[in-house]
Structures are given as C-alpha cells and as structure tokens.
Amino acid sequence: MRRLAAVLLVCAPIAWADRVVLKSGGSLNGVIVERTTDRVILDVGPGRIGIPMGRVERIEAGVSDLAFYRERAARIAAGDAQAWMTLGLWARDRGLETQARQAFEAALQADPGLEEAHRALGHVRHGELWLTPEENYRARGLVPFEGNWVTPAEREGALRERAESDARAQGAREAEARAREAEARAASAEAEARRAAQPAEDSSGLPYWWIFGGGVCSTPHCGQQPVRPSHPNPPPPHRPPPAPEPPASKTGTMR
C-alpha cells in the first residue's frame, strides 16, 4: 500500500506556482494569492508574506513544492494512513515542516497505532502509550525550567543559588552606599573643623589679635592681614609742656 502511494506521488502532475525574484538577489517560492500595484502576497506554506513591489525584480512561473503538496493532499482519502505517511516524508525532505506534520497527524487519525507516524512526530513510547516529548518529560518526573527539563531538586537548587547571589549583590550595594555616606559625613566634619580653626572676629570685622595685640600677628594666619581702619588706635591727647620753674631769688649777705 505504501509503495503504491509513493508511486502515485512521484507520478503526480507537476503543479505550477510563482517565484518572486527580489532586487536584492534573493527569491521566494510559493503561491501568489494577491497582487496589486503596491505589493504581492505570497503563500509560502507556514504563512503568507507581503512583499512591496518596489523590492520585486520580476515574477516567474515555476514548480512549487507547496502547490504540489496541496494538490496531492486534496486527492488522499482521510483514512489512507500510508498515503498520508508517504506525503509527509516527501514534504519533510523538501523542508515543508508544517505540511509534513499535518500529513503525519492525518496518518495517525487514520491509524492511531502507526508507529512510523508517532516517531516522525517525535512521540516516545511509554509503556503501552505513545506520548509527546512534553508528556514524556512529565511522566519521568521532570519539570520545565528556563527552556529545559530538570528535576524538581535541580530547579529548587538553581532558584536557591540565584536568591543567594541576589542577596550578596544587594549586600554589596548597601555596603557601598554606607561607605559613600560615611565619606560624605567625614568631608562635612573636616569642612566644619576648618571653619572652626579660623580666627574669631569682633563686630567690626577685625580679629581679636589685631584689637588686643596692637596689630602684631602671632597666629598661623598672619598672612591674612585685615584692612586697617582710618584710625585703628587714636593718638593720645595733646598735653602742653610744663611751665618753667621761676628762677631762685638771689639774696646776699651785706657786708
């Protein structure tokens, strides 16, 4: 039966479709389902692609594997498992993965126990049952984790290690923040100490060493002399010179 289906498939008439050649040098094969002055829509199997006409170099008629598959699928009876299996293998050999899967599934609908179709779909035998890969992993006690299937213990270990790593990173960030805060406090204290070390001034703006030291600097800040007022030390009041004493009277002895 399978050999007959393969012969019919090979001897089927060639289906013609379209080939869109792009100005960039590439090309796409499929069936054109719509064409306007602005774009062309090409059915390539898994879906449809809209191509702007500005990118199209030319459109050629050619053999389409997709059109061939559709023509043959339309002629296969729903219950012919071997014919669907043969068509699925042919489609897979030509890279039509979506169509190949459809054919294998149709073969299983016709014959649920067809081992070749199960294996073509990636099914795994588990006892008396055929399971999908996901069902097989779950039957073995595995769980999905970040794109892989692992044991629950492996997943818990990975989550615990990640939580510990996050905690260490958070601790490092907090320690760095505390260090920056301590540096800021130290800088503020140093600035305050420098301000406190400056000499005190009275209400006139003159330091006390100037007022009480007679203008003689004896501190480390002697290079910063204040501006002298117009009369920092008023002169002593003018005192007239003392009056001369009267000459002593000359008295002699009469001889």
C-alpha positions in Angstrom: 0.0 0.0 0.0 2.8 2.4 1.0 4.7 1.5 -2.2 1.7 2.3 -4.3 1.2 5.6 -2.6 4.8 6.5 -3.3 4.4 5.7 -7.0 1.3 7.8 -7.2 3.1 10.7 -5.5 6.0 10.5 -7.9 3.8 10.2 -11.0 1.5 13.1 -10.0 1.3 16.0 -12.4 3.6 18.9 -11.7 1.9 21.9 -10.0 3.0 25.3 -11.2 3.3 28.3 -8.9 5.2 31.5 -8.7 8.7 32.5 -7.9 9.3 36.1 -6.8 12.8 37.3 -7.6 13.9 40.2 -5.4 16.1 43.1 -6.4 18.5 42.2 -3.6 19.3 39.0 -5.4 17.2 36.5 -3.3 13.9 34.8 -4.3 10.8 33.3 -2.7 8.8 30.4 -4.0 5.1 30.0 -3.3 1.6 30.7 -4.5 0.6 34.3 -5.2 -2.8 34.9 -3.6 -3.0 38.6 -4.1 -1.2 41.1 -6.4 -1.6 44.9 -6.6 0.4 47.8 -7.9 1.9 48.2 -4.4 2.6 44.7 -3.2 2.3 41.0 -3.9 1.2 38.5 -1.2 2.9 35.1 -1.4 1.6 32.0 0.4 4.8 30.1 1.4 3.3 27.3 3.5 3.6 28.2 7.2 2.1 31.6 6.4 1.8 34.5 3.9 4.4 37.1 3.1 3.6 40.6 1.8 6.4 41.9 -0.5 6.4 45.5 -1.6 6.6 45.7 -5.4 9.4 48.2 -5.1 11.6 45.3 -3.9 10.5 42.9 -6.7 12.7 42.4 -9.7 10.4 40.0 -11.5 7.8 37.2 -11.0 8.4 33.9 -12.7 6.2 30.8 -13.1 7.9 27.7 -11.7 7.4 24.5 -9.9 6.2 24.9 -6.3 6.6 22.1 -3.7 3.9 23.7 -1.7 1.4 23.7 -4.5 2.4 20.1 -5.3 1.8 19.1 -1.7 -1.7 20.7 -1.6 -2.6 19.1 -4.9 -1.7 15.6 -3.6 -3.2 16.1 -0.2 -6.5 17.0 -1.8 -6.6 13.6 -3.5 -5.7 11.4 -0.5 -8.6 9.8 1.3 -8.9 10.7 5.0 -8.5 7.0 6.1 -5.4 6.3 3.9 -2.7 6.3 6.6 0.1 5.1 4.4 -0.6 7.7 1.7 -0.5 10.4 4.3 2.7 9.0 5.7 4.3 8.9 2.3 3.3 12.5 1.6 4.6 13.6 5.0 8.0 12.1 4.4 8.2 13.7 0.9 7.3 17.1 2.4 9.8 16.8 5.2 12.6 16.0 2.7 11.8 19.3 0.9 11.8 21.4 4.0 8.0 21.8 4.3 8.0 21.0 8.0 4.5 22.4 8.6 2.9 20.4 5.8 4.9 17.3 6.9 3.5 17.5 10.4 0.0 17.9 9.0 0.4 14.8 6.9 1.8 12.7 9.9 -1.1 13.8 12.1 -3.6 12.8 9.3 -1.9 9.4 9.2 -2.4 9.0 13.0 -6.0 9.9 12.7 -6.4 7.2 10.1 -4.3 4.7 12.2 -3.7 5.7 15.8 -1.2 2.9 16.3 1.0 3.7 13.3 4.5 3.6 14.9 6.2 5.3 12.0 3.9 8.3 12.2 4.4 8.6 16.0 8.2 8.6 15.7 8.1 11.1 12.8 6.2 13.4 15.2 8.8 12.9 17.9 6.5 10.8 20.1 8.1 8.5 22.7 6.7 5.1 23.8 6.0 5.0 27.5 4.7 1.5 28.4 1.7 0.9 26.2 1.3 4.6 25.4 2.7 7.0 22.9 3.5 10.3 24.5 4.6 13.7 23.1 8.0 14.8 24.3 6.4 17.1 26.9 4.2 14.4 28.2 7.2 12.0 28.3 9.2 14.5 30.4 6.4 15.0 32.8 5.9 11.2 33.1 9.6 11.0 34.1 9.0 13.5 36.9 10.8 16.4 35.2 9.6 20.0 35.3 10.2 22.8 32.8 12.8 25.4 33.9 14.2 28.2 31.6 13.8 26.2 28.4 15.0 22.9 29.8 13.5 19.9 31.6 15.1 19.3 35.0 14.2 17.5 38.3 12.4 19.5 41.0 15.5 19.3 43.1 17.6 20.8 40.4 15.2 23.6 39.9 15.0 24.4 43.6 18.8 24.4 43.8 19.1 26.8 40.9 16.5 29.1 42.4 18.2 29.0 45.8 21.6 29.8 44.3 20.1 32.7 42.4 18.4 34.0 45.6 21.8 33.8 47.4 23.5 35.6 44.6 20.9 38.4 44.6 21.3 38.7 48.3 25.1 39.1 48.1 24.7 41.7 45.3 22.2 43.6 47.4 24.5 43.5 50.4 27.4 44.8 48.3 25.2 47.7 47.1 24.1 48.6 50.6 27.7 48.5 51.9 28.8 50.8 49.1 26.0 53.2 49.9 27.1 53.2 53.5 30.7 53.9 52.6 29.7 56.8 50.4 27.6 58.2 53.2 30.5 57.9 55.7 32.8 59.7 53.3 30.3 62.5 52.9 30.0 62.8 56.7 33.8 62.9 57.1 34.1 65.6 54.4 31.5 67.6 56.2 33.2 67.3 59.5 36.5 68.3 58.0 35.0 71.4 56.5 33.4 72.3 59.8 36.8 71.8 61.5 38.5 74.2 59.0 35.8 76.8 59.7 36.3 76.5 63.4 40.1 77.0 63.1 39.6 80.4 61.5 40.4 83.3 64.0 37.5 84.9 65.7 36.4 88.5 64.8 34.7 91.2 66.8 31.7 93.1 65.5 33.9 95.4 63.5 35.3 92.5 61.4 38.8 92.7 63.0 40.3 89.7 64.7 40.9 89.9 68.4 44.7 89.5 67.9 44.5 92.8 65.9 42.5 94.6 68.6 44.3 93.4 71.6 47.7 92.6 70.1 48.4 96.1 68.8 48.4 94.9 65.2 51.1 92.3 65.9 50.2 88.9 64.4 51.2 85.8 66.4 48.9 83.2 64.8 49.2 80.9 61.8 47.0 83.3 59.8 49.4 86.2 59.9 49.4 86.4 56.1 45.8 87.5 56.1 46.0 91.0 57.5 42.7 92.8 57.8 42.2 96.2 56.3 43.3 98.9 58.8 40.6 101.4 59.7 41.3 105.0 59.3 42.2 105.4 63.0 42.7 102.0 64.4 44.5 103.5 67.6 43.6 107.1 68.3 46.7 109.2 69.3 47.0 110.3 73.0 45.5 113.7 73.8 47.8 116.7 73.4 49.3 118.0 76.6 51.1 121.3 76.8 54.6 121.2 78.1 55.0 122.0 81.8 55.7 125.7 82.7 59.3 126.5 83.6 60.0 127.0 87.3 60.8 130.6 88.4 64.5 131.3 89.0 65.6 131.2 92.6 65.9 134.6 94.2 69.4 135.8 94.9 69.9 137.1 98.3 73.3 138.1 99.5 74.9 139.0 102.9 75.5 142.6 103.5 79.0 143.1 104.3 
